[in-house]
């Protein structure tokens, strides 16, 4: 039991202590992600909702009065599906 504990501790130490080597593709992807983050940080005010004027897209409630309300079908029963 002691051997297993020492072996697992040694193995865990080796696995976590290894230096991770980053490939060229990973470096390129990381650089691309960093550039995208810089672009987002620079244009962040563009992405916030306070910059948009949405008053022109609102619907006048008076124009919706002639539309009938659709009543829900409350008698939905799944019992006959499972017979």
C-alpha positions, 0 to 999 in steps of 0.5 A, a space after each residue: 500500500 505504501 509503495 502504491 502511494 509513493 508511486 502515485 505521488 511520484 507519477 503525479 509529480 512527474 506529470 504536473 512538472 513537465 513543461 508544456 511545449 506549444 506547437 506553432 499551430 497553437 501559437 498561431 491560434 493563441 496570437 489570433 485569439 489575442 488579436 481578436 480580444 484586442 479588437 473587441 476591447 478597442 471596439 467594446 463601446 460598439 458592442 454595448 446596447 447604449 450606442 443603438 437607437 432602437 426607438 424607430 423599431 418599436 411597435 405602436 400598441 394601437 396598431 395591434 388592437 385589431 389582431 385577435 388573441 389566440 387562446 391556448 389549448 389547455 386540454 392537451 393530454 398525452 395519455 392517448 399517445 402512450 396507450 
